Structure formats: C-alpha cells, structure tokens
Amino acid sequence: MKLRMDRRSLLRLIGGLGMATGLGGVTSAVAEGAIAPPTTDGAFGVRSLGKSTAPVTVYEYYSMNCPHCAFFGIKVLPEIIHNFVNTGKIYYVFKDFPLNEDAVMAAQVARSLPAHEYLAFISELFRTQDQWAFASNLKTKQDYENALFRYAALAGMDRQAFDAALANKKLEKFILSELKVGEDKYHIDATPSFVINGRKREGAVDFKQFSRWIDEA
C-alpha cells in the first residue's frame, strides 16, 4: 500500500524567497559506511549516499516530522542502501521538504552537524519522532526547540551551536529554496516523494515496490 502525507502550508516562511556521537538505535546502514564523503560546502553541501557516477540517481524529498518518511527511513532505506547503494547501482540524495516550521528547525540542525553524521542523526529523529515532534506536552516553539536539542546534544552539539543553527537565516532560506525547487521543477506536493532518473514517484512503499522503480529507471 502506498502511504503519503499531504504538505501543510509553509507560505508564511516561503513568501520572501523570490525576493531575495552518542546516538543510539540508528539503522544498520550507518555501520556499513554508505554515506558519501563530506563535501566542502558545510551545511549547504549535498547530503547523499553512494557515488554520483552510479547509473541511477534518486532524490528523496522528505520531512523530518513526516511519519511516512520515518517508516520509510527506518524500514526500507537500510535495504536500499545494502542492495543498491553499496553495490554501486544508485546514488541517493536527500532533499529537504519540510512540512512545517518544526521540520525546518530539524533540517537546520541536521545540516549543521558534520556531513558524515547526517544519516545517523536523521535516523535517530525518525526513530524518536513521537518524542520531539508529536509529544502531547509540546505546546510552544520553545518546547519544540528544547525537545529537538536533546537529540542534537546526543550528537555532540552544544546549546550555543544549536541556537546558532536555528538562527542561521541563510541556511533556512537554502532549505526552503530546496523545497521550492521540488515544487516547481518536479511538482512535489507530498512526502516522501522520489525523483528517480528524472521521474517522479510517490509514497512510503515497501522495498519490493521501490526495487521495481529502480528496475524501470
């Protein structure tokens, strides 16, 4: 069955774009060393798995607080890495498509960590999504920030670096620009969505269906 989450409005955040290691429980894929070497562009660099010379390129448009993205990241992505990334068949690129302001903050923090820690961190956020994104005691922006900081701290980020990441308007604009490109170029309107050698696919499908998409690329 195909699962998808409709995108909630980010117009309030996007409106101005046209004008201007203690983590546990991460996927086994991290241990396999699948993530590509860090780029020289810091927080603005590509976050990817595998080699860019692979015959199939996959863009995953995802949101940190999308439950369907969490399902896919935890249950399906490790199989993709083992069967397709590590065998040289696909180059897998993560594309930010935050569903709301909380997801924007999570993306800013993830990108502010060293590139080689990116997969481990987002895997942990997926695993603990109900604690930092959907807990009933989270009422204000500060509540969400404090909940998110607990996981940033486990990744080795101190409060000063965390606050600087959230205050980085250039990084926020970069993340939202990536969302806008997804909307305008590929007509992305739900997460997770994939662009596989230029063809849009949608939904948190199982590994068998994803494999069919790769075979058809």
NUBA-595958 format. One record per atom (N, C-alpha, C): x, y, z; residue in three letters. Coordinates in steps of 0.001 Angstrom, whole numbers, padded with zeros to 6 digits, always signed. Each point is the difference from the previous one (the first is absolute). Layout:
N
XYZAla
...
***
This chain:
217
+000844-001194+000000Met
-000844+001194+000000Met
+000877+001241+000000Met
-000391+001006-000748Lys
+000766+001238-000098Lys
-000464+000974+001069Lys
+000953+000498+000779Leu
-000306+000965+001043Leu
+000589+001338-000381Leu
-000733+001079+000299Arg
+000528+001316-000280Arg
-000616+000996+000966Arg
+000676+001087+000228Met
-000504+001048+000864Met
-000076+001288-000797Met
-001191+000621-000018Asp
-000156+001258-000707Asp
+000802+001095+000680Asp
+000566+000886-000807Arg
+000811+001094+000513Arg
-000882+001064+000625Arg
+000336+000392+001227Arg
-000681+001107+000638Arg
+000637+001309-000428Arg
-000699+001059+000223Ser
+000425+001297-000552Ser
+001284+000489+000632Ser
+000943+000448-000868Leu
+001204+000687+000462Leu
+000072+001399-000607Leu
-001133+000522-000448Leu
+000013+001283-000689Leu
+000564+001106+000873Leu
-000259-000080+001286Arg
+000493+001046+000892Arg
+001527+000071-000015Arg
+000633-001159-000145Leu
+001455-000054-000009Leu
+000583+000208-001387Leu
-000722-000429-001033Ile
+000543+000001-001349Ile
-000203+001326-000719Ile
-000908+000803+000479Gly
-000422+001180-000730Gly
+001104+000878-000536Gly
+001102+000147+000746Gly
+001054+000912-000432Gly
+001067-000609-000877Gly
-000109-001262-000341Leu
+001082-000660-000730Leu
+000243+000618-001363Leu
-001066+000388-000683Gly
+000164+000521-001352Gly
+000716+001331-000029Gly
+000032+000700+001164Met
+000619+001318+000055Met
+001445-000095+000503Met
+000269-000486+000362Ala
+001334+000009+000529Ala
+000997-001085-000548Ala
+011716-024530+022171Thr
-000549-001203-000647Thr
-000568-000921+001071Thr
-000916+000106+000456Gly
-000628-000895+000975Gly
-001359-000461-000463Gly
-000231-000026-001237Leu
-001297-000402-000508Leu
-000148-001514+000017Leu
-001153-000451+000463Gly
-000271-001426+000003Gly
-001184-000320-000869Gly
-000141-001259-000380Gly
-001176-000439-000728Gly
-000042+000405-001458Gly
+001119+000388-000569Val
-000012+000392-001401Val
+000019-001238-000871Val
-000299+000165-001279Thr
-000087-001147-000890Thr
+001355-000642-000209Thr
-000018-001261-000371Ser
+001243-000727-000251Ser
+000744+000555-001189Ser
-000702+000764-000827Ala
+000638+000560-001188Ala
+001144+000934+000371Ala
-000102+000648+001127Val
+001061+000923+000412Val
+001304-000757+000188Val
-000090-001170+000618Ala
+001193-000790+000260Ala
+000663-000482-001275Ala
-000750-000055-001083Glu
+000554-000492-001250Glu
+000797+001068-000749Glu
+000032+001218+000540Gly
+000812+001055-000602Gly
-000481+000453-001348Gly
-001322+000036-000193Ala
-000521+000286-001325Ala
+000002+001471-000354Ala
+000062+000875+001022Ile
-000129+001409-000316Ile
+001240+000506-000729Ile
-000230+000868-000970Ala
+001090+000514-000817Ala
+000911+000895+000831Ala
+001253+000200-000427Pro
+000897+000884+000730Pro
-000586+001400+000106Pro
+000258+000692+001124Pro
-000534+001348+000169Pro
+000461+000924-001124Pro
-000868+000909-000400Thr
+000388+000996-000990Thr
+000736+001131+000690Thr
+000502+000937-000788Thr
+000713+001142+000564Thr
-000938+001172+000254Thr
-001295-000212-000224Asp
-000954+001098+000117Asp
-000720+000048+001334Asp
+000457-000744+000975Gly
-000584+000052+001318Gly
-001486-000283+000003Gly
-000750+000836+000703Ala
-001428-000200+000162Ala
-000764+000053-001317Ala
+000605+000598-001016Phe
-000690+000162-001281Phe
+000378-001076-001020Phe
+000801-000948+000420Gly
+000446-001045-000915Gly
-001049-001077-000221Gly
+000236-000809-001009Val
-000897-001119-000313Val
+000086-001038+001119Val
-001126-000519+000393Arg
-000050-001110+000951Arg
-000449-001224-000786Arg
+000917-000945-000148Ser
-000259-001083-000944Ser
+000631-001305+000450Ser
-000400-001066-000661Leu
+000536-001335+000203Leu
+000472-000539-001344Leu
+001179-000591-000017Gly
+000487-000605-001222Gly
+000784+000948-000879Gly
+000227-000427-001229Lys
+000828+000745-000939Lys
-000868+000679-001061Lys
+000342+001225-000310Ser
-000787+000770-000977Ser
+000099-000577-001405Ser
+000929-000914-000223Thr
+000154-000637-001316Thr
-000888-001236-000175Thr
-000793-000335+001019Ala
-000888-001161-000095Ala
-001001+000197-001140Ala
-000474-001090-000618Pro
-000910+000131-001148Pro
-001379+000563+000340Pro
-000407-000109+001262Val
-001307+000515+000406Val
+000190+001014+001128Val
-000597+001173-000171Thr
+000012+001028+001040Thr
-001392+000134+000584Thr
-000069-000054+001318Val
-001265+000118+000718Val
+000040+001231+000892Val
-000973+000881-000149Tyr
-000219+001092+000947Tyr
-001165-000405+000892Tyr
+000212+000040+001308Glu
-001119-000193+000920Glu
-000375+001338+000611Glu
-001207+000453-000261Tyr
-000540+001189+000645Tyr
-000742-000455+001249Tyr
+000472+000460+001144Tyr
-000548-000506+001254Tyr
-000045+001102+001058Tyr
-000802-000257+001028Ser
-000120+000905+001139Ser
+000335-000769+001268Ser
+000749+000632+000896Met
+000427-000669+001229Met
-001181-000422+000877Met
-001118+000723-000089Asn
-001131-000327+000869Asn
-001147-000672-000750Asn
+000301-000596-001119Cys
-000998-000764-000761Cys
+000050-001465+000450Cys
-001089-000537+000575Pro
+000007-001399+000452Pro
+000266-000998-001117Pro
-000473+000290-001207His
+000236-000908-001116His
+001470+000014-000415His
+000631+001179+000107Cys
+001441+000086-000266Cys
+000774-000793+001046Cys
-000464+000064+001242Ala
+000656-000762+001070Ala
-000114-001495-000265Ala
-001182-000461-000385Phe
-000172-001413-000347Phe
+000983-000403-001097Phe
+000053+000803-001044Phe
+000870-000323-001127Phe
+001473+000015+000422Phe
+000382+001030+000761Gly
+001393+000127+000419Gly
+000462-001120+000906Gly
-000898-000491+000844Ile
+000357-001042+000957Ile
-000101-001397-000604Ile
-001068-000239-000765Lys
-000284-001355-000468Lys
+000528-000314-001402Lys
+000033+000991-000875Val
+000301-000266-001404Val
+001388+000483-000416Val
+000385+001190+000455Leu
+001279+000561-000420Leu
+001199-000910+000281Leu
+000077-000668+001161Pro
+001132-000905+000217Pro
+000135-001076-001077Pro
-001133-000522-000483Glu
+000045-000999-001072Glu
+000468+000624-001316Glu
-000421+001227-000234Ile
+000435+000706-001212Ile
+001504+000208+000026Ile
+000500+000408+001143Ile
+001437+000230+000124Ile
+000772-001301-000230Ile
-000465-001062+000629His
+000706-001279-000119His
-000030-000548-001425His
-001160+000086-000636Asn
-000169-000647-001304Asn
+000345+000879-001198Asn
-000140+001314+000145Phe
+000185+000874-001156Phe
+001131+001007+000151Phe
+000129+000612+001177Val
+001060+001006+000185Val
+001353-000678+000105Val
+000106-000967+000883Asn
+001294-000645+000228Asn
+000464-000862-001165Asn
-000908-000310-000905Thr
+000377-000766-001193Thr
+000290+000911-001194Thr
-000120+001308+000214Gly
+000334+000953-001056Gly
-001095+000262-001010Gly
-001216-000470+000288Lys
-001066+000155-000987Lys
-000690+001358+000072Lys
-000114+000580+001210Ile
-000668+001295+000099Ile
+000800+001002+000815Ile
-000219+001247-000342Tyr
+000500+001157+000755Tyr
-001230+000613+000649Tyr
-000014+000039+001333Tyr
-001191+000379+000762Tyr
+000215+001350+000649Tyr
-000840+000976-000353Val
+000177+001375+000466Val
-001205+000415+000841Val
+000278+000492+001202Phe
-001056+000479+000881Phe
-000352+001447-000341Phe
-001286+000274-000164Lys
-000490+001338-000316Lys
-001001+000434+001080Lys
+000257+001148+000596Asp
-000889+000499+001049Asp
-001322+000463-000588Asp
-001099-000457+000616Phe
-001334+000459-000365Phe
-000818+000102+001291Phe
+000372+000948+000857Pro
-000614+000082+001330Pro
-001480+000343-000059Pro
-000788-000716+000803Leu
-001446+000177-000002Leu
-000459+001167+000865Leu
+000800+000408+000945Asn
-000349+001157+000822Asn
+001263+000545+000666Asn
-000180+000975+000860Glu
+001146+000676+000596Glu
+000845-000921+000863Glu
-000627-000959+000675Asp
+000752-000947+000822Asp
+000965-000815-000860Asp
-000467-000399-001172Ala
+000844-000774-000909Ala
+001119+000863-000587Ala
-000269+001278-000202Val
+001052+000906-000458Val
+001114+000053+001040Val
-000368+000137+001269Met
+001000+000043+001065Met
+000825-001285+000033Met
-000663-001135-000121Ala
+000716-001277+000013Ala
+000971-000090-001164Ala
-000417+000485-001158Ala
+000876-000020-001173Ala
+001207+000912+000206Ala
-000206+001144+000622Gln
+001116+000914+000265Gln
+001029-000652+000925Gln
-000488-000665+001029Val
+000911-000662+000937Val
+000742-001133-000693Val
-000711-000824-000753Ala
+000627-001140-000683Ala
+001101+000473-000943Ala
-000255+001081-000723Arg
+000987+000506-000951Arg
+001159+000717+000686Arg
-000169+000379+001246Ser
+001063+000687+000722Ser
+000968-000966+000671Ser
-000363-001271+000033Leu
+000916-001031+000480Leu
+000974-000376-001114Leu
+001134-000606+000330Pro
+000903-000480-001054Pro
-000735-000917-000969Pro
+000326+000090-001270Ala
-000722-000748-001028Ala
-000004-001501+000267Ala
+001093-000529+000552His
+000056-001447+000225His
-000918-000453+001135His
-000563+000940+000766Glu
-000921-000340+001075Glu
-001465+000175-000407Glu
-000229+000446-001216Tyr
-001346+000343-000439Tyr
-000946-001195+000040Tyr
+000389-001108-000583Leu
-000875-001167-000061Leu
-000334-000519+001389Leu
+000998-000070+000869Ala
-000252-000475+001361Ala
-000986+000907+000726Ala
+000145+001294-000185Phe
-000858+000948+000708Phe
-001441-000063-000502Phe
-000198+000023-001312Ile
-001382-000029-000489Ile
-000649-001348+000300Ile
+000791-001061+000024Ser
-000540-001311+000361Ser
-000511+000012+001438Ser
+000757+000649+000874Glu
-000427+000094+001397Glu
-001236+000881+000145Glu
-000069+001086-000754Leu
-001201+000838+000049Leu
-001223-000759-000501Leu
+000179-000805-001030Phe
-001109-000832-000472Phe
-000439-000981+001094Phe
+000963-000618+000640Arg
-000308-001018+001015Arg
-000720+000596+001198Arg
+000326+001242+000337Thr
-000547+000641+001202Thr
-000997+001112-000343Thr
-000574-000071-001174Gln
-000863+001069-000500Gln
-001131+000355+000972Gln
-000546-001002+000657Asp
-001116+000264+000911Asp
+000423+000779+001230Asp
+001302+000083+000262Gln
+000487+000684+001193Gln
+000361+001467-000245Gln
+000469+000307-001203Trp
+000380+001390-000251Trp
-000961+000732-000941Trp
-000857-000722-000699Ala
-000905+000635-000964Ala
-001470-000094+000393Ala
-000388-001063+000726Phe
-001423-000228+000232Phe
-000377-000217+001462Phe
+000921+000201+000918Ala
-000318-000187+001417Ala
-001072+000996+000437Ala
-000914-000446+000843Ser
-001144+000824+000401Ser
+000397+001221+000815Ser
+001181-000033+000614Asn
+000425+001131+000831Asn
+000691+001101-000803Asn
+000119-000168-001307Leu
+000643+001014-000831Leu
-001059+001000-000463Leu
+000089+001216+000520Lys
-001018+001011-000276Lys
+000557+001219-000741Lys
+001209+000387+000318Thr
+000567+001224-000558Thr
+001237-000305-000841Thr
+000451+001004-000745Lys
+001218-000165-000785Lys
+001178-000357+000898Lys
+000052+000609+001174Gln
+001090-000298+000937Gln
-000052-001451+000457Gln
-001194-000524+000204Asp
-000141-001413+000379Asp
+000610-000902-001076Asp
-000312+000297-001261Tyr
+000522-000807-001101Tyr
+001523+000128-000103Tyr
+000494+001206+000205Glu
+001450+000215-000043Glu
+000691-000813+001091Glu
-000537+000042+001212Asn
+000615-000727+001109Asn
-000033-001513-000230Asn
-001110-000477-000557Ala
-000094-001433-000292Ala
+001004-000402-001066Ala
+000137+000822-001008Leu
+000948-000279-001079Leu
+001440+000074+000495Leu
+000261+000921+000918Phe
+001372+000153+000502Phe
+000488-001261+000709Phe
-000890-000721+000642Arg
+000422-001223+000693Arg
+000705-000958-000957Arg
-000480-000079-001218Tyr
+000610-000912-000978Tyr
+001226+000626-000659Tyr
-000020+001305-000155Ala
+001196+000688-000504Ala
+001148-000168+000979Ala
-000307+000070+001293Ala
+001036-000167+001024Ala
+000595-001402-000041Ala
-000844-001002-000247Leu
+000504-001368-000120Leu
+000963-000138-001175Leu
-000193+000845-001013Ala
+000886-000016-001165Ala
+001256+000848+000222Ala
+000112+000614+001180Gly
+001203+000763+000324Gly
-000119+001500-000198Gly
-001197+000496-000260Met
-000198+001433-000234Met
-000350+000685+001318Met
+000744+001047+000347Asp
-000333+000724+001224Asp
-001097+001025-000275Asp
-000511+000616+001055Arg
-001142+000897-000148Arg
+000337+001221-000850Arg
+001222+000503+000143Gln
+000386+001166-000793Gln
-000024-000318-001495Gln
+000542-001148-000375Ala
+000001-000405-001408Ala
-001418-000286-000487Ala
-000818-000577+000874Phe
-001390-000293-000338Phe
-000769+001293-000272Phe
+000139+000962+000898Asp
-000702+001273-000180Asp
+000490+000717-001258Asp
+001290-000110-000280Ala
+000546+000629-001208Ala
-000567-000648-001254Ala
-000189-001317+000040Ala
-000577-000703-001152Ala
-001412+000489-000273Ala
-000798+000151+001049Leu
-001384+000444-000169Leu
-000087+001471-000395Leu
+001015+000773+000352Ala
+000003+001425-000328Ala
+000585+000282-001382Ala
+000476-001049-000666Asn
+000667+000161-001295Asn
-001046+000190-001104Asn
-000306+001260-000308Lys
-001032+000300-000989Lys
+000430-000389-001409Lys
+001282+000051-000269Lys
+000490-000421-001308Lys
-000251-001488-000211Lys
+000209-000787+001050Leu
-000246-001436-000082Leu
-001496-000283-000118Leu
-000807+000727+000756Glu
-001453-000165-000098Glu
-000475+000281-001422Glu
+000523+001065-000584Lys
-000386+000353-001364Lys
+000439-001067-000990Lys
+001186-000559+000210Phe
+000497-001069-000864Phe
-000937-001207+000055Phe
-000420-000392+001192Ile
-000881-001148+000168Ile
-001346+000244-000679Ile
-000552+001186+000179Leu
-001286+000314-000605Leu
+000109+000177-001509Leu
+001172+000425-000459Ser
+000217+000079-001447Ser
-000001-001390-000611Ser
+000571-000969+000720Glu
-000003-001381-000468Glu
-001425-000530-000098Glu
-000824+000359+000975Leu
-001420-000366-000053Leu
-000664+000604-001237Leu
+000276+001278-000241Lys
-000639+000692-001118Lys
+000415-000593-001350Lys
+001264-000391-000121Val
+000456-000663-001217Val
-000761-001307-000202Val
-000194-000746+001086Gly
-000758-001239-000087Gly
-001418+000234-000483Gly
-000621+001042+000507Glu
-001361+000332-000432Glu
-000039+000434-001462Glu
+000894+000917-000354Asp
-000060+000616-001327Asp
+000494-000926-001107Asp
+001089-000719+000263Lys
+000610-000818-001046Lys
-000614-001388-000100Lys
-000293-000602+001163Tyr
-000467-001386-000001Tyr
-001446-000153+000480Tyr
-000636+001095+000353His
-001396-000017+000462His
-000176-000859+001248His
+000970+000087+000895Ile
-000089-000715+001264Ile
-001060+000672+000870Ile
-000924-000788+000543Asp
-001018+000556+000883Asp
-000304-000912+001183Asp
+000792-001037+000197Ala
-000205-000923+001101Ala
+001331-000656+000349Ala
+000089-000517+001223Thr
+001220-000690+000420Thr
-000343-001397+000506Thr
+000893-000974-000227Pro
+001195+000156-000837Pro
-000344-000081-001482Pro
+000763+000739-000776Ser
-000070-000099-001456Ser
+001407-000212-000530Ser
+000092-000630-001145Phe
+001299-000347-000572Phe
+000062+000456-001451Phe
+001169+000412-000407Val
+000257+000261-001414Val
+001103-000972-000404Val
-000334-000955-000842Ile
+000923-001072-000364Ile
+000369+000163-001472Ile
+001221+000421-000233Asn
+000454+000336-001364Asn
-001003+000913-000701Asn
-000479+000984+000757Gly
-000880+001017-000550Gly
-001478-000296+000073Gly
-000383-001194+000424Arg
-001418-000385+000047Arg
-000518+000039+001434Arg
-001083+000705+000218Lys
-000571+000137+001330Lys
-000763-001257+000411Lys
+000247-000411+001239Arg
-000738-001097+000618Arg
-000417+000460+001396Arg
-001067-000582+000535Glu
-000516+000447+001289Glu
-000289-001153+000938Glu
+000204+000251+001296Gly
-000489-000893+001026Gly
+001060-000806+000719Gly
-000315-000349+001242Ala
+000889-000829+000817Ala
-000231-001465-000349Ala
+000431-000367-001174Val
-000218-001364-000490Val
+000964-000971+000668Val
-000270-001287-000150Asp
+000903-001002+000543Asp
+001189-000200-000945Asp
+000940-000799+000422Phe
+001221-000185-000784Phe
-000290-000643-001354Phe
-000956-000894-000033Lys
-000331-000680-001260Lys
-000462+001001-001051Lys
-000874+000932+000392Gln
-000483+000997-000951Gln
+001105+000969-000386Gln
+000812+000394+000966Phe
+001104+000911-000317Phe
+000963-000665-000988Phe
+000215-001275+000166Ser
+000879-000736-000907Ser
-000546+000037-001430Ser
-001315-000089-000136Arg
-000620+000086-001327Arg
+000286+001351-000611Arg
-000103+001056+000811Trp
+000294+001350-000514Trp
+001430+000098-000517Trp
+000916-000606+000734Ile
+001412+000035-000412Ile
+000179-000782-001308Ile
-000639-001131-000105Asp
+000100-000810-001213Asp
-000568+000734-001217Asp
-000989+000850+000254Glu
-000644+000730-001095Glu
+000708+001311-000349Glu
+001005+000363+000771Ala
+000680+001289-000206Ala
+000840-000023-001284Ala
***
